[in-house]
Amino acid sequence: VDMERQQVLSTEQLRLEVDAYARFRIINPVRMVRTAGTLYRVGEQLQPILTSVLRQELGKRTFASLLTADRGEAMEQIREGLDRQAREY
């Protein structure tokens, strides 16, 4: 799932240019067909979730923290949030 480049505000209201993508794996194909219909639709439905989770997590952090080792923690939180919400598909 490729997210279009977007601006996200940090906690100190600095604008961050964010370009992100996510890979997914279908664990339950029957559930996927029932909830999304097609593989293409899964990508369409995951894109706004990715955008939302990314904005929420980066909005909690300062710009400086994203330039340190805390960036890895932010990425892990984004992955976990996306995984949690995407499991319904």
PDB file of N, CA, C and O in Angstrom, chain B, residues numbered from 101:
ATOM      1  N   VAL B 101       0.865  -1.161   0.000  1.00  0.00           N
ATOM      2  CA  VAL B 101       0.000   0.000   0.000  1.00  0.00           C
ATOM      3  C   VAL B 101       0.906   1.216   0.000  1.00  0.00           C
ATOM      4  O   VAL B 101       1.714   1.388   0.913  1.00  0.00           O
ATOM      5  N   ASP B 102       0.784   2.044  -0.991  1.00  0.00           N
ATOM      6  CA  ASP B 102       1.624   3.227  -1.118  1.00  0.00           C
ATOM      7  C   ASP B 102       0.813   4.460  -0.738  1.00  0.00           C
ATOM      8  O   ASP B 102      -0.210   4.748  -1.357  1.00  0.00           O
ATOM      9  N   MET B 103       1.268   5.184   0.277  1.00  0.00           N
ATOM     10  CA  MET B 103       0.595   6.400   0.710  1.00  0.00           C
ATOM     11  C   MET B 103       1.158   7.578  -0.061  1.00  0.00           C
ATOM     12  O   MET B 103       2.370   7.691  -0.243  1.00  0.00           O
ATOM     13  N   GLU B 104       0.278   8.449  -0.508  1.00  0.00           N
ATOM     14  CA  GLU B 104       0.740   9.648  -1.193  1.00  0.00           C
ATOM     15  C   GLU B 104       1.490  10.536  -0.199  1.00  0.00           C
ATOM     16  O   GLU B 104       1.171  10.551   0.990  1.00  0.00           O
ATOM     17  N   ARG B 105       2.472  11.262  -0.684  1.00  0.00           N
ATOM     18  CA  ARG B 105       3.245  12.169   0.178  1.00  0.00           C
ATOM     19  C   ARG B 105       2.293  13.180   0.820  1.00  0.00           C
ATOM     20  O   ARG B 105       1.453  13.782   0.150  1.00  0.00           O
ATOM     21  N   GLN B 106       2.446  13.349   2.128  1.00  0.00           N
ATOM     22  CA  GLN B 106       1.579  14.246   2.871  1.00  0.00           C
ATOM     23  C   GLN B 106       2.376  15.039   3.881  1.00  0.00           C
ATOM     24  O   GLN B 106       3.484  14.664   4.263  1.00  0.00           O
ATOM     25  N   GLN B 107       1.785  16.150   4.308  1.00  0.00           N
ATOM     26  CA  GLN B 107       2.387  16.934   5.380  1.00  0.00           C
ATOM     27  C   GLN B 107       1.720  16.540   6.691  1.00  0.00           C
ATOM     28  O   GLN B 107       0.496  16.449   6.779  1.00  0.00           O
ATOM     29  N   VAL B 108       2.537  16.311   7.694  1.00  0.00           N
ATOM     30  CA  VAL B 108       2.063  15.961   9.031  1.00  0.00           C
ATOM     31  C   VAL B 108       2.691  16.948   9.997  1.00  0.00           C
ATOM     32  O   VAL B 108       3.864  17.298   9.866  1.00  0.00           O
ATOM     33  N   LEU B 109       1.904  17.398  10.972  1.00  0.00           N
ATOM     34  CA  LEU B 109       2.420  18.347  11.961  1.00  0.00           C
ATOM     35  C   LEU B 109       2.977  17.601  13.166  1.00  0.00           C
ATOM     36  O   LEU B 109       2.352  16.676  13.683  1.00  0.00           O
ATOM     37  N   SER B 110       4.157  18.014  13.603  1.00  0.00           N
ATOM     38  CA  SER B 110       4.743  17.464  14.830  1.00  0.00           C
ATOM     39  C   SER B 110       4.111  18.173  16.027  1.00  0.00           C
ATOM     40  O   SER B 110       3.283  19.067  15.853  1.00  0.00           O
ATOM     41  N   THR B 111       4.495  17.781  17.228  1.00  0.00           N
ATOM     42  CA  THR B 111       3.909  18.405  18.428  1.00  0.00           C
ATOM     43  C   THR B 111       4.200  19.896  18.504  1.00  0.00           C
ATOM     44  O   THR B 111       3.396  20.656  19.043  1.00  0.00           O
ATOM     45  N   GLU B 112       5.351  20.326  17.968  1.00  0.00           N
ATOM     46  CA  GLU B 112       5.666  21.751  17.995  1.00  0.00           C
ATOM     47  C   GLU B 112       5.206  22.473  16.728  1.00  0.00           C
ATOM     48  O   GLU B 112       5.672  23.567  16.413  1.00  0.00           O
ATOM     49  N   GLN B 113       4.278  21.829  16.010  1.00  0.00           N
ATOM     50  CA  GLN B 113       3.637  22.391  14.811  1.00  0.00           C
ATOM     51  C   GLN B 113       4.593  22.597  13.635  1.00  0.00           C
ATOM     52  O   GLN B 113       4.365  23.472  12.799  1.00  0.00           O
ATOM     53  N   LEU B 114       5.647  21.806  13.565  1.00  0.00           N
ATOM     54  CA  LEU B 114       6.525  21.825  12.398  1.00  0.00           C
ATOM     55  C   LEU B 114       5.956  20.869  11.356  1.00  0.00           C
ATOM     56  O   LEU B 114       5.457  19.796  11.694  1.00  0.00           O
ATOM     57  N   ARG B 115       6.034  21.256  10.112  1.00  0.00           N
ATOM     58  CA  ARG B 115       5.505  20.426   9.039  1.00  0.00           C
ATOM     59  C   ARG B 115       6.534  19.386   8.604  1.00  0.00           C
ATOM     60  O   ARG B 115       7.683  19.709   8.299  1.00  0.00           O
ATOM     61  N   LEU B 116       6.093  18.139   8.585  1.00  0.00           N
ATOM     62  CA  LEU B 116       6.943  17.044   8.146  1.00  0.00           C
ATOM     63  C   LEU B 116       6.405  16.524   6.821  1.00  0.00           C
ATOM     64  O   LEU B 116       5.206  16.271   6.701  1.00  0.00           O
ATOM     65  N   GLU B 117       7.258  16.361   5.837  1.00  0.00           N
ATOM     66  CA  GLU B 117       6.866  15.737   4.572  1.00  0.00           C
ATOM     67  C   GLU B 117       7.031  14.236   4.744  1.00  0.00           C
ATOM     68  O   GLU B 117       8.139  13.749   4.965  1.00  0.00           O
ATOM     69  N   VAL B 118       5.947  13.516   4.646  1.00  0.00           N
ATOM     70  CA  VAL B 118       5.972  12.078   4.915  1.00  0.00           C
ATOM     71  C   VAL B 118       5.573  11.318   3.663  1.00  0.00           C
ATOM     72  O   VAL B 118       4.548  11.599   3.041  1.00  0.00           O
ATOM     73  N   ASP B 119       6.397  10.362   3.313  1.00  0.00           N
ATOM     74  CA  ASP B 119       6.142   9.455   2.203  1.00  0.00           C
ATOM     75  C   ASP B 119       6.289   8.045   2.776  1.00  0.00           C
ATOM     76  O   ASP B 119       7.371   7.672   3.230  1.00  0.00           O
ATOM     77  N   ALA B 120       5.215   7.266   2.760  1.00  0.00           N
ATOM     78  CA  ALA B 120       5.263   5.969   3.432  1.00  0.00           C
ATOM     79  C   ALA B 120       4.600   4.887   2.580  1.00  0.00           C
ATOM     80  O   ALA B 120       3.854   5.163   1.641  1.00  0.00           O
ATOM     81  N   TYR B 121       4.900   3.676   2.943  1.00  0.00           N
ATOM     82  CA  TYR B 121       4.235   2.530   2.322  1.00  0.00           C
ATOM     83  C   TYR B 121       4.133   1.431   3.370  1.00  0.00           C
ATOM     84  O   TYR B 121       4.835   1.449   4.381  1.00  0.00           O
ATOM     85  N   ALA B 122       3.253   0.482   3.113  1.00  0.00           N
ATOM     86  CA  ALA B 122       3.107  -0.666   4.002  1.00  0.00           C
ATOM     87  C   ALA B 122       2.933  -1.913   3.147  1.00  0.00           C
ATOM     88  O   ALA B 122       2.307  -1.887   2.087  1.00  0.00           O
ATOM     89  N   ARG B 123       3.496  -2.984   3.630  1.00  0.00           N
ATOM     90  CA  ARG B 123       3.297  -4.289   2.995  1.00  0.00           C
ATOM     91  C   ARG B 123       2.332  -5.076   3.861  1.00  0.00           C
ATOM     92  O   ARG B 123       2.303  -4.917   5.081  1.00  0.00           O
ATOM     93  N   PHE B 124       1.546  -5.924   3.220  1.00  0.00           N
ATOM     94  CA  PHE B 124       0.633  -6.743   4.003  1.00  0.00           C
ATOM     95  C   PHE B 124       0.643  -8.174   3.493  1.00  0.00           C
ATOM     96  O   PHE B 124       1.031  -8.462   2.361  1.00  0.00           O
ATOM     97  N   ARG B 125       0.206  -9.043   4.367  1.00  0.00           N
ATOM     98  CA  ARG B 125       0.106 -10.465   4.047  1.00  0.00           C
ATOM     99  C   ARG B 125      -1.297 -10.907   4.433  1.00  0.00           C
ATOM    100  O   ARG B 125      -1.784 -10.569   5.512  1.00  0.00           O
ATOM    101  N   ILE B 126      -1.932 -11.644   3.574  1.00  0.00           N
ATOM    102  CA  ILE B 126      -3.274 -12.142   3.856  1.00  0.00           C
ATOM    103  C   ILE B 126      -3.152 -13.412   4.680  1.00  0.00           C
ATOM    104  O   ILE B 126      -2.568 -14.403   4.243  1.00  0.00           O
ATOM    105  N   ILE B 127      -3.714 -13.361   5.880  1.00  0.00           N
ATOM    106  CA  ILE B 127      -3.652 -14.498   6.794  1.00  0.00           C
ATOM    107  C   ILE B 127      -4.889 -15.379   6.646  1.00  0.00           C
ATOM    108  O   ILE B 127      -4.801 -16.605   6.716  1.00  0.00           O
ATOM    109  N   ASN B 128      -6.035 -14.746   6.442  1.00  0.00           N
ATOM    110  CA  ASN B 128      -7.296 -15.472   6.330  1.00  0.00           C
ATOM    111  C   ASN B 128      -7.979 -15.056   5.030  1.00  0.00           C
ATOM    112  O   ASN B 128      -8.714 -14.069   5.019  1.00  0.00           O
ATOM    113  N   PRO B 129      -7.756 -15.786   3.931  1.00  0.00           N
ATOM    114  CA  PRO B 129      -8.317 -15.390   2.636  1.00  0.00           C
ATOM    115  C   PRO B 129      -9.842 -15.364   2.615  1.00  0.00           C
ATOM    116  O   PRO B 129     -10.435 -14.540   1.919  1.00  0.00           O
ATOM    117  N   VAL B 130     -10.479 -16.249   3.363  1.00  0.00           N
ATOM    118  CA  VAL B 130     -11.945 -16.273   3.382  1.00  0.00           C
ATOM    119  C   VAL B 130     -12.476 -14.978   4.001  1.00  0.00           C
ATOM    120  O   VAL B 130     -13.396 -14.363   3.461  1.00  0.00           O
ATOM    121  N   ARG B 131     -11.900 -14.567   5.127  1.00  0.00           N
ATOM    122  CA  ARG B 131     -12.310 -13.312   5.759  1.00  0.00           C
ATOM    123  C   ARG B 131     -12.039 -12.132   4.829  1.00  0.00           C
ATOM    124  O   ARG B 131     -12.855 -11.216   4.733  1.00  0.00           O
ATOM    125  N   MET B 132     -10.896 -12.152   4.145  1.00  0.00           N
ATOM    126  CA  MET B 132     -10.547 -11.066   3.229  1.00  0.00           C
ATOM    127  C   MET B 132     -11.598 -10.921   2.133  1.00  0.00           C
ATOM    128  O   MET B 132     -12.011  -9.806   1.815  1.00  0.00           O
ATOM    129  N   VAL B 133     -12.036 -12.045   1.551  1.00  0.00           N
ATOM    130  CA  VAL B 133     -13.037 -11.983   0.482  1.00  0.00           C
ATOM    131  C   VAL B 133     -14.372 -11.494   1.038  1.00  0.00           C
ATOM    132  O   VAL B 133     -15.071 -10.722   0.380  1.00  0.00           O
ATOM    133  N   ARG B 134     -14.727 -11.931   2.229  1.00  0.00           N
ATOM    134  CA  ARG B 134     -16.010 -11.511   2.829  1.00  0.00           C
ATOM    135  C   ARG B 134     -16.025 -10.026   3.196  1.00  0.00           C
ATOM    136  O   ARG B 134     -17.038  -9.355   3.001  1.00  0.00           O
ATOM    137  N   THR B 135     -14.936  -9.517   3.712  1.00  0.00           N
ATOM    138  CA  THR B 135     -14.924  -8.126   4.172  1.00  0.00           C
ATOM    139  C   THR B 135     -14.511  -7.125   3.105  1.00  0.00           C
ATOM    140  O   THR B 135     -15.035  -6.012   3.066  1.00  0.00           O
ATOM    141  N   ALA B 136     -13.588  -7.502   2.249  1.00  0.00           N
ATOM    142  CA  ALA B 136     -13.072  -6.544   1.264  1.00  0.00           C
ATOM    143  C   ALA B 136     -13.479  -6.873  -0.162  1.00  0.00           C
ATOM    144  O   ALA B 136     -13.645  -5.969  -0.980  1.00  0.00           O
ATOM    145  N   GLY B 137     -13.641  -8.143  -0.471  1.00  0.00           N
ATOM    146  CA  GLY B 137     -14.038  -8.523  -1.817  1.00  0.00           C
ATOM    147  C   GLY B 137     -12.875  -8.958  -2.684  1.00  0.00           C
ATOM    148  O   GLY B 137     -12.809 -10.110  -3.114  1.00  0.00           O
ATOM    149  N   THR B 138     -11.959  -8.040  -2.939  1.00  0.00           N
ATOM    150  CA  THR B 138     -10.824  -8.354  -3.804  1.00  0.00           C
ATOM    151  C   THR B 138      -9.534  -7.845  -3.170  1.00  0.00           C
ATOM    152  O   THR B 138      -9.557  -7.037  -2.242  1.00  0.00           O
ATOM    153  N   LEU B 139      -8.439  -8.319  -3.677  1.00  0.00           N
ATOM    154  CA  LEU B 139      -7.135  -7.877  -3.197  1.00  0.00           C
ATOM    155  C   LEU B 139      -6.948  -6.379  -3.432  1.00  0.00           C
ATOM    156  O   LEU B 139      -6.377  -5.686  -2.590  1.00  0.00           O
ATOM    157  N   TYR B 140      -7.422  -5.883  -4.560  1.00  0.00           N
ATOM    158  CA  TYR B 140      -7.327  -4.458  -4.867  1.00  0.00           C
ATOM    159  C   TYR B 140      -8.073  -3.633  -3.816  1.00  0.00           C
ATOM    160  O   TYR B 140      -7.590  -2.589  -3.378  1.00  0.00           O
ATOM    161  N   ARG B 141      -9.241  -4.106  -3.421  1.00  0.00           N
ATOM    162  CA  ARG B 141     -10.041  -3.388  -2.420  1.00  0.00           C
ATOM    163  C   ARG B 141      -9.366  -3.388  -1.051  1.00  0.00           C
ATOM    164  O   ARG B 141      -9.522  -2.434  -0.289  1.00  0.00           O
ATOM    165  N   VAL B 142      -8.624  -4.435  -0.731  1.00  0.00           N
ATOM    166  CA  VAL B 142      -7.899  -4.463   0.538  1.00  0.00           C
ATOM    167  C   VAL B 142      -6.924  -3.291   0.580  1.00  0.00           C
ATOM    168  O   VAL B 142      -6.858  -2.568   1.574  1.00  0.00           O
ATOM    169  N   GLY B 143      -6.177  -3.106  -0.488  1.00  0.00           N
ATOM    170  CA  GLY B 143      -5.246  -1.977  -0.561  1.00  0.00           C
ATOM    171  C   GLY B 143      -5.952  -0.643  -0.426  1.00  0.00           C
ATOM    172  O   GLY B 143      -5.461   0.255   0.258  1.00  0.00           O
ATOM    173  N   GLU B 144      -7.104  -0.506  -1.072  1.00  0.00           N
ATOM    174  CA  GLU B 144      -7.878   0.737  -0.979  1.00  0.00           C
ATOM    175  C   GLU B 144      -8.335   0.996   0.451  1.00  0.00           C
ATOM    176  O   GLU B 144      -8.335   2.139   0.908  1.00  0.00           O
ATOM    177  N   GLN B 145      -8.721  -0.056   1.152  1.00  0.00           N
ATOM    178  CA  GLN B 145      -9.230   0.099   2.505  1.00  0.00           C
ATOM    179  C   GLN B 145      -8.113   0.295   3.527  1.00  0.00           C
ATOM    180  O   GLN B 145      -8.331   0.897   4.578  1.00  0.00           O
ATOM    181  N   LEU B 146      -6.933  -0.205   3.227  1.00  0.00           N
ATOM    182  CA  LEU B 146      -5.807  -0.038   4.149  1.00  0.00           C
ATOM    183  C   LEU B 146      -5.155   1.337   4.036  1.00  0.00           C
ATOM    184  O   LEU B 146      -4.558   1.818   4.998  1.00  0.00           O
ATOM    185  N   GLN B 147      -5.261   1.961   2.891  1.00  0.00           N
ATOM    186  CA  GLN B 147      -4.588   3.246   2.684  1.00  0.00           C
ATOM    187  C   GLN B 147      -5.033   4.321   3.686  1.00  0.00           C
ATOM    188  O   GLN B 147      -4.171   4.974   4.274  1.00  0.00           O
ATOM    189  N   PRO B 148      -6.341   4.534   3.909  1.00  0.00           N
ATOM    190  CA  PRO B 148      -6.709   5.549   4.910  1.00  0.00           C
ATOM    191  C   PRO B 148      -6.321   5.156   6.334  1.00  0.00           C
ATOM    192  O   PRO B 148      -6.065   6.026   7.167  1.00  0.00           O
ATOM    193  N   ILE B 149      -6.277   3.865   6.618  1.00  0.00           N
ATOM    194  CA  ILE B 149      -5.857   3.415   7.944  1.00  0.00           C
ATOM    195  C   ILE B 149      -4.384   3.753   8.150  1.00  0.00           C
ATOM    196  O   ILE B 149      -4.001   4.249   9.209  1.00  0.00           O
ATOM    197  N   LEU B 150      -3.563   3.488   7.148  1.00  0.00           N
ATOM    198  CA  LEU B 150      -2.143   3.824   7.211  1.00  0.00           C
ATOM    199  C   LEU B 150      -1.968   5.322   7.445  1.00  0.00           C
ATOM    200  O   LEU B 150      -1.193   5.730   8.311  1.00  0.00           O
ATOM    201  N   THR B 151      -2.672   6.126   6.693  1.00  0.00           N
ATOM    202  CA  THR B 151      -2.567   7.574   6.828  1.00  0.00           C
ATOM    203  C   THR B 151      -2.956   8.028   8.227  1.00  0.00           C
ATOM    204  O   THR B 151      -2.268   8.849   8.833  1.00  0.00           O
ATOM    205  N   SER B 152      -4.049   7.497   8.734  1.00  0.00           N
ATOM    206  CA  SER B 152      -4.543   7.885  10.053  1.00  0.00           C
ATOM    207  C   SER B 152      -3.571   7.491  11.163  1.00  0.00           C
ATOM    208  O   SER B 152      -3.244   8.311  12.021  1.00  0.00           O
ATOM    209  N   VAL B 153      -3.117   6.259  11.149  1.00  0.00           N
ATOM    210  CA  VAL B 153      -2.204   5.776  12.191  1.00  0.00           C
ATOM    211  C   VAL B 153      -0.898   6.564  12.140  1.00  0.00           C
ATOM    212  O   VAL B 153      -0.356   6.940  13.180  1.00  0.00           O
ATOM    213  N   LEU B 154      -0.403   6.809  10.958  1.00  0.00           N
ATOM    214  CA  LEU B 154       0.842   7.550  10.807  1.00  0.00           C
ATOM    215  C   LEU B 154       0.698   8.973  11.341  1.00  0.00           C
ATOM    216  O   LEU B 154       1.573   9.451  12.062  1.00  0.00           O
ATOM    217  N   ARG B 155      -0.383   9.648  11.000  1.00  0.00           N
ATOM    218  CA  ARG B 155      -0.610  11.009  11.483  1.00  0.00           C
ATOM    219  C   ARG B 155      -0.727  11.050  13.011  1.00  0.00           C
ATOM    220  O   ARG B 155      -0.160  11.925  13.665  1.00  0.00           O
ATOM    221  N   GLN B 156      -1.466  10.099  13.559  1.00  0.00           N
ATOM    222  CA  GLN B 156      -1.644  10.066  15.016  1.00  0.00           C
ATOM    223  C   GLN B 156      -0.311   9.891  15.735  1.00  0.00           C
ATOM    224  O   GLN B 156      -0.021  10.595  16.702  1.00  0.00           O
ATOM    225  N   GLU B 157       0.488   8.959  15.263  1.00  0.00           N
ATOM    226  CA  GLU B 157       1.748   8.666  15.950  1.00  0.00           C
ATOM    227  C   GLU B 157       2.767   9.778  15.762  1.00  0.00           C
ATOM    228  O   GLU B 157       3.419  10.174  16.729  1.00  0.00           O
ATOM    229  N   LEU B 158       2.923  10.289  14.559  1.00  0.00           N
ATOM    230  CA  LEU B 158       3.902  11.355  14.334  1.00  0.00           C
ATOM    231  C   LEU B 158       3.468  12.657  14.986  1.00  0.00           C
ATOM    232  O   LEU B 158       4.308  13.475  15.361  1.00  0.00           O
ATOM    233  N   GLY B 159       2.154  12.854  15.123  1.00  0.00           N
ATOM    234  CA  GLY B 159       1.639  14.052  15.777  1.00  0.00           C
ATOM    235  C   GLY B 159       1.926  14.092  17.268  1.00  0.00           C
ATOM    236  O   GLY B 159       1.821  15.149  17.889  1.00  0.00           O
ATOM    237  N   LYS B 160       2.286  12.955  17.850  1.00  0.00           N
ATOM    238  CA  LYS B 160       2.615  12.877  19.272  1.00  0.00           C
ATOM    239  C   LYS B 160       4.085  13.185  19.535  1.00  0.00           C
ATOM    240  O   LYS B 160       4.489  13.325  20.689  1.00  0.00           O
ATOM    241  N   ARG B 161       4.869  13.289  18.505  1.00  0.00           N
ATOM    242  CA  ARG B 161       6.327  13.371  18.664  1.00  0.00           C
ATOM    243  C   ARG B 161       6.876  14.712  18.184  1.00  0.00           C
ATOM    244  O   ARG B 161       6.288  15.393  17.344  1.00  0.00           O
ATOM    245  N   THR B 162       8.028  15.060  18.755  1.00  0.00           N
ATOM    246  CA  THR B 162       8.703  16.276  18.308  1.00  0.00           C
ATOM    247  C   THR B 162       9.538  15.955  17.070  1.00  0.00           C
ATOM    248  O   THR B 162       9.882  14.803  16.806  1.00  0.00           O
ATOM    249  N   PHE B 163       9.842  16.982  16.343  1.00  0.00           N
ATOM    250  CA  PHE B 163      10.668  16.812  15.148  1.00  0.00           C
ATOM    251  C   PHE B 163      12.029  16.239  15.521  1.00  0.00           C
ATOM    252  O   PHE B 163      12.534  15.337  14.851  1.00  0.00           O
ATOM    253  N   ALA B 164      12.619  16.759  16.586  1.00  0.00           N
ATOM    254  CA  ALA B 164      13.945  16.307  17.003  1.00  0.00           C
ATOM    255  C   ALA B 164      13.949  14.833  17.385  1.00  0.00           C
ATOM    256  O   ALA B 164      14.922  14.130  17.112  1.00  0.00           O
ATOM    257  N   SER B 165      12.886  14.358  18.007  1.00  0.00           N
ATOM    258  CA  SER B 165      12.846  12.950  18.420  1.00  0.00           C
ATOM    259  C   SER B 165      12.826  12.017  17.214  1.00  0.00           C
ATOM    260  O   SER B 165      13.269  10.872  17.307  1.00  0.00           O
ATOM    261  N   LEU B 166      12.319  12.495  16.093  1.00  0.00           N
ATOM    262  CA  LEU B 166      12.277  11.662  14.887  1.00  0.00           C
ATOM    263  C   LEU B 166      13.634  11.553  14.210  1.00  0.00           C
ATOM    264  O   LEU B 166      13.810  10.768  13.278  1.00  0.00           O
ATOM    265  N   LEU B 167      14.589  12.339  14.679  1.00  0.00           N
ATOM    266  CA  LEU B 167      15.946  12.287  14.139  1.00  0.00           C
ATOM    267  C   LEU B 167      16.888  11.493  15.042  1.00  0.00           C
ATOM    268  O   LEU B 167      18.095  11.445  14.808  1.00  0.00           O
ATOM    269  N   THR B 168      16.327  10.877  16.066  1.00  0.00           N
ATOM    270  CA  THR B 168      17.120  10.093  17.009  1.00  0.00           C
ATOM    271  C   THR B 168      16.680   8.630  16.957  1.00  0.00           C
ATOM    272  O   THR B 168      15.926   8.228  16.071  1.00  0.00           O
ATOM    273  N   ALA B 169      17.152   7.860  17.896  1.00  0.00           N
ATOM    274  CA  ALA B 169      16.774   6.445  17.970  1.00  0.00           C
ATOM    275  C   ALA B 169      15.285   6.275  18.277  1.00  0.00           C
ATOM    276  O   ALA B 169      14.736   5.195  18.065  1.00  0.00           O
ATOM    277  N   ASP B 170      14.624   7.326  18.775  1.00  0.00           N
ATOM    278  CA  ASP B 170      13.183   7.259  19.035  1.00  0.00           C
ATOM    279  C   ASP B 170      12.379   7.040  17.760  1.00  0.00           C
ATOM    280  O   ASP B 170      11.223   6.619  17.810  1.00  0.00           O
ATOM    281  N   ARG B 171      12.987   7.323  16.638  1.00  0.00           N
ATOM    282  CA  ARG B 171      12.300   7.114  15.358  1.00  0.00           C
ATOM    283  C   ARG B 171      11.907   5.649  15.196  1.00  0.00           C
ATOM    284  O   ARG B 171      10.823   5.345  14.697  1.00  0.00           O
ATOM    285  N   GLY B 172      12.787   4.743  15.618  1.00  0.00           N
ATOM    286  CA  GLY B 172      12.489   3.315  15.541  1.00  0.00           C
ATOM    287  C   GLY B 172      11.274   2.951  16.379  1.00  0.00           C
ATOM    288  O   GLY B 172      10.451   2.130  15.976  1.00  0.00           O
ATOM    289  N   GLU B 173      11.171   3.571  17.549  1.00  0.00           N
ATOM    290  CA  GLU B 173      10.008   3.332  18.409  1.00  0.00           C
ATOM    291  C   GLU B 173       8.732   3.852  17.747  1.00  0.00           C
ATOM    292  O   GLU B 173       7.686   3.205  17.813  1.00  0.00           O
ATOM    293  N   ALA B 174       8.819   5.011  17.115  1.00  0.00           N
ATOM    294  CA  ALA B 174       7.657   5.568  16.416  1.00  0.00           C
ATOM    295  C   ALA B 174       7.224   4.641  15.281  1.00  0.00           C
ATOM    296  O   ALA B 174       6.032   4.399  15.090  1.00  0.00           O
ATOM    297  N   MET B 175       8.184   4.134  14.542  1.00  0.00           N
ATOM    298  CA  MET B 175       7.858   3.236  13.434  1.00  0.00           C
ATOM    299  C   MET B 175       7.212   1.943  13.945  1.00  0.00           C
ATOM    300  O   MET B 175       6.300   1.407  13.315  1.00  0.00           O
ATOM    301  N   GLU B 176       7.688   1.454  15.080  1.00  0.00           N
ATOM    302  CA  GLU B 176       7.109   0.247  15.677  1.00  0.00           C
ATOM    303  C   GLU B 176       5.672   0.501  16.117  1.00  0.00           C
ATOM    304  O   GLU B 176       4.805  -0.352  15.929  1.00  0.00           O
ATOM    305  N   GLN B 177       5.418   1.660  16.697  1.00  0.00           N
ATOM    306  CA  GLN B 177       4.059   2.008  17.119  1.00  0.00           C
ATOM    307  C   GLN B 177       3.127   2.134  15.915  1.00  0.00           C
ATOM    308  O   GLN B 177       1.967   1.727  15.980  1.00  0.00           O
ATOM    309  N   ILE B 178       3.629   2.692  14.828  1.00  0.00           N
ATOM    310  CA  ILE B 178       2.834   2.814  13.603  1.00  0.00           C
ATOM    311  C   ILE B 178       2.513   1.422  13.070  1.00  0.00           C
ATOM    312  O   ILE B 178       1.376   1.145  12.688  1.00  0.00           O
ATOM    313  N   ARG B 179       3.506   0.556  13.044  1.00  0.00           N
ATOM    314  CA  ARG B 179       3.287  -0.801  12.545  1.00  0.00           C
ATOM    315  C   ARG B 179       2.261  -1.543  13.389  1.00  0.00           C
ATOM    316  O   ARG B 179       1.372  -2.202  12.850  1.00  0.00           O
ATOM    317  N   GLU B 180       2.379  -1.439  14.705  1.00  0.00           N
ATOM    318  CA  GLU B 180       1.445  -2.128  15.595  1.00  0.00           C
ATOM    319  C   GLU B 180       0.030  -1.580  15.453  1.00  0.00           C
ATOM    320  O   GLU B 180      -0.931  -2.349  15.439  1.00  0.00           O
ATOM    321  N   GLY B 181      -0.106  -0.263  15.347  1.00  0.00           N
ATOM    322  CA  GLY B 181      -1.427   0.338  15.173  1.00  0.00           C
ATOM    323  C   GLY B 181      -2.071  -0.064  13.864  1.00  0.00           C
ATOM    324  O   GLY B 181      -3.263  -0.365  13.814  1.00  0.00           O
ATOM    325  N   LEU B 182      -1.287  -0.069  12.818  1.00  0.00           N
ATOM    326  CA  LEU B 182      -1.799  -0.483  11.512  1.00  0.00           C
ATOM    327  C   LEU B 182      -2.174  -1.957  11.526  1.00  0.00           C
ATOM    328  O   LEU B 182      -3.221  -2.339  11.003  1.00  0.00           O
ATOM    329  N   ASP B 183      -1.335  -2.777  12.116  1.00  0.00           N
ATOM    330  CA  ASP B 183      -1.609  -4.211  12.195  1.00  0.00           C
ATOM    331  C   ASP B 183      -2.895  -4.475  12.966  1.00  0.00           C
ATOM    332  O   ASP B 183      -3.711  -5.301  12.555  1.00  0.00           O
ATOM    333  N   ARG B 184      -3.076  -3.783  14.070  1.00  0.00           N
ATOM    334  CA  ARG B 184      -4.265  -3.968  14.917  1.00  0.00           C
ATOM    335  C   ARG B 184      -5.547  -3.634  14.139  1.00  0.00           C
ATOM    336  O   ARG B 184      -6.523  -4.381  14.202  1.00  0.00           O
ATOM    337  N   GLN B 185      -5.543  -2.527  13.416  1.00  0.00           N
ATOM    338  CA  GLN B 185      -6.737  -2.120  12.685  1.00  0.00           C
ATOM    339  C   GLN B 185      -6.945  -2.931  11.407  1.00  0.00           C
ATOM    340  O   GLN B 185      -8.082  -3.169  11.002  1.00  0.00           O
ATOM    341  N   ALA B 186      -5.854  -3.355  10.773  1.00  0.00           N
ATOM    342  CA  ALA B 186      -5.969  -4.083   9.494  1.00  0.00           C
ATOM    343  C   ALA B 186      -6.443  -5.511   9.676  1.00  0.00           C
ATOM    344  O   ALA B 186      -6.917  -6.125   8.720  1.00  0.00           O
ATOM    345  N   ARG B 187      -6.331  -6.046  10.855  1.00  0.00           N
ATOM    346  CA  ARG B 187      -6.726  -7.444  11.073  1.00  0.00           C
ATOM    347  C   ARG B 187      -8.196  -7.703  10.797  1.00  0.00           C
ATOM    348  O   ARG B 187      -8.581  -8.852  10.579  1.00  0.00           O
ATOM    349  N   GLU B 188      -9.030  -6.670  10.800  1.00  0.00           N
ATOM    350  CA  GLU B 188     -10.449  -6.888  10.488  1.00  0.00           C
ATOM    351  C   GLU B 188     -10.655  -7.251   9.013  1.00  0.00           C
ATOM    352  O   GLU B 188     -11.716  -7.749   8.636  1.00  0.00           O
ATOM    353  N   TYR B 189      -9.658  -7.007   8.198  1.00  0.00           N
ATOM    354  CA  TYR B 189      -9.747  -7.353   6.779  1.00  0.00           C
ATOM    355  C   TYR B 189      -9.082  -8.683   6.516  1.00  0.00           C
ATOM    356  O   TYR B 189      -9.055  -9.145   5.376  1.00  0.00           O
TER     357      TYR B 189
END
